[in-house]
Amino acid sequence: MKLVSEDMYLEIQEAENLDLKTSSWLETPKEVRELGGAIFGDKRYDRTFIYHNSADSYYSARAFRAYIEL
């Protein structure tokens, strides 16, 4: 299982409205992770947003958006 990339998340949001009241951690580039960061996304105001935060942050309404490669 792999986390959804930022580009994939944007494509998914074009097809289906997800994370209207929640947000999802996304695959984060290695160089950002090495600095302790992580990215996440959600959809508000009919627009998809991608944010950053420290990787150790915890939010009860944030999940992981993942997929299985076949």
Summary of the structure (lengths in Angstrom):
residues: 70
radius of gyration: 11.8
end to end distance: 9.8
largest distance: 34.0
contacts: 173
relative contact order: 0.30
helix: 21%
strand: 39%
